[in-house]
Amino acid sequence: MRQAGYITFIALTLQNALAFLLAWACDREIKLKNFYRLIFFIPPVLSEVVVGLVWQWILDGHYGLLNSWLINLGFPQLVRNWLSDPATALNTIAIVHSWKGFGWGFLIFLAGLQIIPRELYEAARVDGANAWSCFKRVTVPLMIPVAVLVAILTILGSMQAFVLIIAMTDGGPAYHTQVPVLRILAAMRGSSRFGYACAQGISFGLILVVISFIQYRFSRRTRDIT
Amino acid sequence: MKAAGYYKVKRIIINTLIHLFLITIALSCIFPLSWMISSSLKTQETVFKDMSLVPKELHFENYILAWKEGGFGRYFLNSIFYTLSVVIGIIIVASMAAYAFSRLRFPGRNLLFFMFMAAMMIPIPGSFVALYVLLNKLHLRNTPFGYILCMINVGLSMSIFLLKTFFDKLPRELEDAARIDGCSKFGIWWQIALPLSRPVLAVVVVFNALNVWNEYVLALIIFDNKNLMPLQRALMMFQGEFMTNYPLLMAGLTITALPIIIVYLFMQKYIVKGATSGALFG
């Protein structure tokens, strides 16, 4: 549970900050906007198995690309076994998870930014606001409901993330990347304790249902985005 | 004049910085994929030494090996078969159900619809143990039919929701006209409602197809028989057995990922639409 919470925390901060920055950068009149949007949504459409196995290969301790780059760039002291070192395994997984997920947040943020009426910015300009106070007084207040929505979706998605973990570390090293769903699976397949696994599943499911219910209440307010 | 020039320079600098930032992130999105393809074209000897993105010799035989010896041809066909069956099943059931929810008046209609929507909230991790036991009792575990039924069920709620919102907006005059011309309820559904809902159907089809193709959890629970496995499950098995044969594994990954990327590039509009409306249902 703590590990899932940690992954969720990283996803909430890092992934959503990145998603928002990208959406904000894409919201202005720049060239190649559609191209960027196309690219940023590639990781989310790939399956977790594919993403997990490719990253596992890149991060491999002995032959991985990342380590060989680190050596070539002159940082041999940074070389490590990213996924089987207890100190880095969880962080690495959280980052790969964010890499896979930020496209969602980006899309929703961008949709939210684009329905802010341009007149509001113009009015603020006429009243003498500079770029920063435009952002602070117009963009941020209008984006708060969207941000809450993205945050809840991120929590839901990250708490359930486990296929990626199966593909990359399978809960190891020594349970350092264990998450609730993996525990349920282990109780079911490993020791065939179905009653126990079912109880775990239901209590975990209840938590998620509560979160989605909050999301349902919020999405009523933000439904005009799409 | 000087002020105008100053603003112009400032704008160019800001734009360049923004583009740099965007391009860096975009590169990080594409790079792992190109590395996957590049690794799949090396041999078992060169893959550990050659760190260049474009290998000197291209070894396409990895794909033939993976397709034949690795069994990916079989898994690929399995995946295609499951995806097609599930999508067809969802279209039939969801469009009929959505049409009924939108047009027919019958007792318990709202309750039933609410139950469908509530089912969408129950996450898979909360239910797969019960599902496993149920399928075992019904002798549907380890059968393609059981898997297809489960996957239809997974995609149903959202598809019904999307289609119902669309049908609700559809003008009733068309159907009235058809009824006057002597069309049955079923005929109206088949000849008027379905053809008109093509744009939403496209979203439903593409979104569900992606979902089934990428599905792993249920495939893990349901299948023990290697010959029935879809690609995602087979990849994990393969990785367990041939731990270090990276070129072959990467070829398998490419075989799995490429159809998705191609579909995505062509159907981007529908996928994005399905993704956002799936996230914002309600």
Interface residues (C-beta under 8 A of the other chain):
Chain A: L18 L21 L22 A25 C26 R28 I30 L32 Y36 R37 L38 I39 F40 F41 I42 P43 P44 V45 L46 S47 E48 V49 V50 V51 L53 V54 W55 W57 I58 Y63 L65 S68 W69 W99 G103 W104 L107 I108 A111 L149 L153 L156 Q160 F162 V163 I166 A167 P180 V181 I184 L185 M188 F194 A197 C198 G201 I202 F204 G205 L206 L208 V209 S212 F213 Q215 Y216 S219 R220 T222 R223 I225 T226
Chain B: N15 I18 H19 F21 L22 I25 A26 S28 C29 I30 P32 L33 W35 M36 S39 V47 F48 M51 M121 I122 P123 I124 P125 G126 S127 F128 V129 A130 Y132 V133 L210 W213 N214 E215 Y216 V217 L220 Q232 L235 M236 Q239 Y246 L249 M250 L253 T256 A257 I260 I261 Y264 L265 Q268 I271 V272 K273 A275 T276 S277 A279 L280 F281 G282
